[in-house]
Amino acid sequence: MEKFTKKPDFLTKYEVIISDYLKSSVLSYNGNISKYINNYFGWDEKEKHSYQGKAFRPAMCITLCDSLSGDIDAALPCSISVELVHNFSLIHDDIEDNDKLRRHRPTLWTIWGIPKALITGNSILVLGNQKLEKLLDYGISKQKLFLSQKLLTESYLKMMEGQFLDISFEKKSKISKGEYLKMIGLKTGALIECSVMLGAISSNKNLTKSDLNLISDFGKDIGLLFQIRDDILGVWGTDKTGKPVGGDIRKKKKSLPIILTIDSDSAYEKDINEIMNKTKIEDNDIDKFIHIMEKIGIKKKCDDIAKEYLIKIQDTISNIPTSNKYKKAFNEITNFLMHREV
């Protein structure tokens, strides 16, 4: 299987219009919180960064709309609404996880303090909700607008439930694979599912319930594959990820590689528990934990689980009501997620 070392076409194809629309949407808001929002995105007077987000969710939204012969301009408000909601969640996650870096930059709360960061995140969430109203400008019915608003609201409620579960896992010594999959299905999968569903709605194509279910399943499983790969990178990644290598181990985060290691019932059980029970995990503990993972084949186990979802997604893609050209593009997206390094 081909390994992807660069961005796939679906990300680069819409990169400029997503970036431009996101920037214009953010900068069009002029309120007391504007400077904090602009600082977060890197568009203030002090810093002149380009937006460093992957823009994966908006690209999925627009790709889905495009694949159904829809107007991608109609998908733009949907795509940006999802990206704004995603960024709202990241600001809150950074506070809850005490993370000091995001995308190679200091997190918002470390610069302005927790209260201002919380308010900034909440404001970005509201801006995301407001963007959906633009659907009416492209001939999308009020009924479909209300459906879009319902899907978006439900998705970020699920996302918060997933984050709550993730935090609660920190106090549990063992987590089952089933509990983990439920958590990431909410925390990561819900918003990606919402992205593709909003893409389908913004296409304004009449789709059957069966078609919508397929698109929904596609989004859910893409979300699971995305997070599983993210967890793998959290242990075996590189500096390209923008996160400290081995950071999930240091935080004792119940990511997939770590829960599989804890549940491995191997000869290293004593060493594993000793590291996980430490108040503070040092660099040598991380090295030792990764060495144990390599000895008991944890990375292969994670890759095998990811492959199960890859096969499932490919089966779903074969039945989505779009052309072979876009089926090929969706399969390229799936393969990219399986092998991405960022």
N, C-alpha and C positions, 0 to 999 in steps of 0.2 A: 504494500500500500504506500502511495506517495506521502512523503512527509512535507508539510508546508512550513517553509522558513520565511515566508513573506505574507503580507496581508492578502487574503483572497479577493477576487474581483468585486464581490458584493460589498465589501467594506470600502474599497477605493472608488468604486463607481459612484457612490452617493456621498462620499466624504465631504466634498466642498459644499454641496447644498445643505447638508445636515449642519456643518459647522457654521455656515453663514446664517442659516435660519435660527439656530440656537443662539448665536451671538446677538442677532437683531432682536430676538424675543426677550433675552435677558436685559439688554441695554435699553429697551423701550420702557422698562419699568423705572420710574424715577421717584423713589420714596426714601424714607429715613434709613432703610435697611440696604439700599442700593449698593453702597460702597462695600459692604461685607459680602454681598452676593457677587459683585464684580470681582472682588479680591479672590473669592473662592475659585471662580472660573479663570482667573488670571488676566482679567480685562480691565484692570484699574490703572491709574496713573503711575503707581509705584512699580508694578510688574507688567511686562508685556509678553506674557506667555501665550502660545496657542493652546487651545483646549486639549488636555492630555487624556481625556476619557477614550475608551475603546469605541464608543458609539455603536456597540454591537446591537443593542436593542432597537434603536431607531433604524439601523440598516436592515434588520430583520423585518420591521414593520413595512418599510418602503419596498423591499424585495417582494414581500408577499402581495402587496397591492399591485406592483408591476407585473407579477406573474399571472395575475387575474385580469390583465389588460386595463387596469384602473389608472386614474390620473394621479401620478406621484405627487403632484402639488397638493392634492387633497390628503395624501398620507402624511405630509410634512407636519401639520399640527399635531396629529396623533403620535408621530415618532418623537417629536420634541416633548410632548406631554409625558411620555414614558421616561425619556432621558432625564427630565427634571425631577420626576418622582424618584428615579433611581439615585440621583445625586442627593436628594433630601435624605434618603436612607443611609447613604454613605457617611454623611455628616454626623448623623445620630449614631451609627455603628462605631465610628471612630471614637466618639465620647464613651460609649458603653464598653468598648474593648480597650480603651486607654491607648489607642494607636496614635503615634506622634508623626508618622509619615504617611502620605497618600500621594501616589503618582510622583514620587521623588521630591515632594514638597512638604513642608510642615502642614499638619492638619489644621483646620480652621480654629478648633477650640484651643490649640496651643498658641495661636497668635492673638485671638481676641477674647479668650475666656469661654467657659462653658455656656453661660446664659446667652451671650450674643450668638454663639454658634447654634444653639438650639433654635433661637428665633429666626436665624438665617435659614436653617434647614426647613422650618415650618413655612417660611415665606416662599421658598422654592417649590414646596409641595403645592401651595395655593396657585402659584404661577403655572404649574403643570396642569392643574384642574382647569384653569381658565383657557388654556390653549385649545382645548377640545371644541370650544364654542365656534372656532374658525371653520369647523366642518360645514356649517350652514352656508358659508361663502362659496362652497364648491358643489352646491346642489344636493348635499346629503340631507335626508329628511330629519325632522325633529325626533321621530321615533328612533332612527339609527343613532342620532346624537345622544339621546337618553340611554340607549343600550351601551354606547361607548363609555359614557360617564359611569354607568353602573359597573361595567367591567373594570374600569380603572380603579374605582373606589374599592371594589371587592379585592382587586389584586394587591393593593397596598395594605389592606387589612390582613390578608393572608401573609404578606411579606413581614408584617410586624409580629404575627403569630409565630412565624418561622424564626425570627430573631429572638423572640421570647424563649422558644424551645432551645435555641442554640446557647443562650446564656444559662438556662437551667441545667443544660448538660454539663456545665463546668463543675457542678457540685456532685455529679454522679460519677462513681468510679468506673462503671461499665455502661456502654450504650450499644444496643443491638444495631445490626445493619438496617433492619426495618425502621427503627426509630430515626436513624440518620437519614434514610431516604425520604421519610415523611417530612423531616425538618427542612431539607434542601428543596423539596418539592414546593414548600411554602415560601421559604426565604428567597430562593433564586428562581425557581420554576414559574411561580405565579406571574411575575412581571414579564418574563419572556413569553409566556403563553399569552398574556394580555397584548404584547407587542404584535404578535402575528394575527391575533383576532382583530385588533384595531386595523391592521393592514387589510384584512379581508373586508371589514365593514367599509373602510374608506374607498375600496375599489368600486363600491356601489353595484356590485354584481349580485344577482339573485342566486344564492347558494342554498342547497338543501341542508337539512339538519344533519344528515350524514356527512356532507362536505365540511360543515363547521366543526363537527366532532373530530374529523381527521386533522383539521388544521389546529384544533385545540390540543389534541394528543401530540402532534408534531412539536408545538411550542413547549408543552410540559416536559417532553423527553429531551428536547434540545437544552432546556434549563438544567435538567439533571446531569446531562453529559458535560455541560459547561462547568457546573460546580465540582463534579468529580475531577475534572482536569485541573481546576483551580486548586483543589486540595492536594493533588499530586505535585503541582508547582509550589505549593506551600512548604513542601519538604525537599523536593529535588529540583526546584526551579533555579533560576539565575537572577542576577541583578536586574535583568530586563523586566521582571515582574513589578518592580517598584516597591517590593516588600523585602524585609530581611530574610535571607535564606535560612530555613529552619525555624522561622518565626512562630509557626503554629505549634511546634514542639515546646519552645520556650514558654508560650502562653498556656500550654496544656490544652490546647483547643481540640475538641472532639471532632476532628476532621476524619475523613475516611481512612487514610493510612494509619492514623493513631488509634482509632477504635479497633481496626483489624489487628494491630500489633498487641493491644491490651487484651483482646479476646483470643489471641493465638494459642493459648495453653501450651506454650513451648518451654524448652529448657531454660529459656531466658526470662521466665516469669518473674523471678526474684529481682533481677536487674531492672526489668521494666517497671515494676511496682516501686522500687527504690527511687528511680528517677522521677516518676509521676507524683510521688509523695513528698518530694522536696519542696520547701517553701520558695526557693529560687533556683531555677535551672540555669546552669552555667554552660559556656561554650563546649567544654569537654563532655558534659552530659548530652548535649545535642549530637555531638560526634558519635558518642557511644550508642545513643538511641538509633541513629541512622544506620550504624553498623549492624545493630540487631535486626533492623528492618530488612537490610540487604541479605542477612544470613537466613531469614525465614521467608524470603520471597514476597514481601509485602507490596512492592511496586508492581510485580506481575499480577498479583491478586487485584489490585486497583485497576490496572490496565484491562484485565479480563472482564471486570464489572462494566467498565466504560465500553468495551467492545459489545457487550450484550445490548446496551442502549443504542450503540451505533447501528447494529443489525436491525433492531426494532424500528428505529427512525427511518432507515432505508426502506423498510417494508411499507411504512406509512406514506413516505414520499411517492412510492410507485402508484398510490391510489389518489393522491391529491389532484383535483381537477385543473391541471395546468399542462403546458406543452413540455415536450421532452427537453427542450432547451433549459427550462427552469427546473425541471426534475434534476437535470445534471448539475445546475447551480446549487440546488439544495443539498445534493450529495457532496458537493465540494465544500459547502459550509460545514456539514457534519464531519467530514474528514479533517477539516481545519481545526475544529474543536477538539478532535481526538488527539491532535499532535501539536497544538499551539504552544508557544513558549512564552507568551505574554498574556 
